[in-house]
Amino acid sequence: MRPIAENLQEIKGRIAQASAKAGRNPTEIQMIAVTKYVGVERMREAYSAGLTHFGESRTKDAKEKMEELSDPAITWHFIGHLQTNKIKEVLPAFAFIHSLDRSSLAEGLGKEAERLGKIPNCFIQVNVSGEESKSGVAPGELLSFARRVRDIGNIRVVGLMTMAPNTREEAIIRPVFRRLRELQQELLDLGLERISPHFLSMGMSNDYEIAVEEGATHLRIGTALVGR
Ligand SMILES: *Cc1c(COP(=O)(O)O)cnc(C)c1O
């Protein structure tokens, strides 16, 4: 496998180019190394290469990795589908949850957050592309969902998250990211308490450059960065 430092250098170069094209400052973009496909050794290599934000999608794997890599300098992101029976494990361990996608989850999170006296930082996942295989709130339901989250309380919405269709076609990908940014603005305009979606979590190995051009603040990159 290619050294992570080399992958990282290449990806950083591409992010810099895409940022320049869009008139953005690349330092406002956080790269999350999605390590769900790889083991602890590869994660140590990633850490040595300077990566400190890790994204995991399964609680069991993540727990094992956290035990081996317990380092307060690491920020853990939960990026997968979150089952309500896993809330108790996820909430204390992860700094960010990228997959707040339904009311039952928001209710469970709110309850557990109250018990722990901790307000989780969440991204609302939006199913912009409308693919049946994808989780997420429908764009037309985002504002009412956000009001519901506000009413539940104890949850801070820091951003919106989406996944573009798995294709190489820019003409399909770009409008998905652009739409998420429009939805972000609509939600910001509402000014709901604790609903401050200043972040956009979008862009993966296939499409992160387009995401940067469309305003991403958090890139979730697995295969291209750490392999699989
Ligand atoms: C796996 C995964 C990624 C990373 O995918 P790559 O194509 O390997 O970069 C990003 N986001 C989510 C939600 C994922 O499940």
The ligand as a MOL file (V3000), in Angstrom:
LIG
                    3D

  0  0  0     0  0            999 V3000
M  V30 BEGIN CTAB
M  V30 COUNTS 15 15 0 0 0
M  V30 BEGIN ATOM
M  V30 1 C -17.0560 5.1170 3.9860 0
M  V30 2 C -17.5370 6.4910 4.0740 0
M  V30 3 C -16.7560 7.5560 3.6110 0
M  V30 4 C -15.4100 7.3930 2.9420 0
M  V30 5 O -15.5550 6.8310 1.6800 0
M  V30 6 P -14.3220 6.7840 0.6250 0
M  V30 7 O -15.0060 6.7110 -0.6860 0
M  V30 8 O -13.5480 5.5600 0.9590 0
M  V30 9 O -13.5430 8.0280 0.7840 0
M  V30 10 C -17.2460 8.8330 3.7930 0
M  V30 11 N -18.4500 9.0530 4.3750 0
M  V30 12 C -19.2290 8.0550 4.8230 0
M  V30 13 C -20.5340 8.3710 5.4370 0
M  V30 14 C -18.8030 6.7420 4.6780 0
M  V30 15 O -19.6020 5.7530 5.1190 0
M  V30 END ATOM
M  V30 BEGIN BOND
M  V30 1 1 1 2
M  V30 2 1 2 3
M  V30 3 2 2 14
M  V30 4 1 3 4
M  V30 5 2 3 10
M  V30 6 1 4 5
M  V30 7 1 5 6
M  V30 8 2 6 7
M  V30 9 1 6 8
M  V30 10 1 6 9
M  V30 11 1 10 11
M  V30 12 2 11 12
M  V30 13 1 12 13
M  V30 14 1 12 14
M  V30 15 1 14 15
M  V30 END BOND
M  V30 END CTAB
M  END
